[in-house]
């Protein structure tokens, strides 16, 4: 059984991966947006429509390309989780 220290360490490692994922997404978003003179960003209409549709779609109904994008994100977490569970054996 994992100790509370082990779980806290795992949580911190997962949080670091999550922050890197979020940071990457923000950089991507900012590149896709129009920067206004006041520093705010405007998301182009076609991206709003696309992302609205995706956010309302359950995983099973996503396109294969969209699913693959989600799988690639999970691949960043899997080695850490695999290592954690192997240590429990």
PyMOL commands that set and color helices and strands:
alter all, ss='L'
color gray80, all
select helices_A, chain A and resi 4-32+45-55+59-61+64-88
alter helices_A, ss='H'
color red, helices_A
select strands_A, chain A and resi 34-35+41-42
alter strands_A, ss='S'
color yellow, strands_A
deselect
rebuild
show_as cartoon
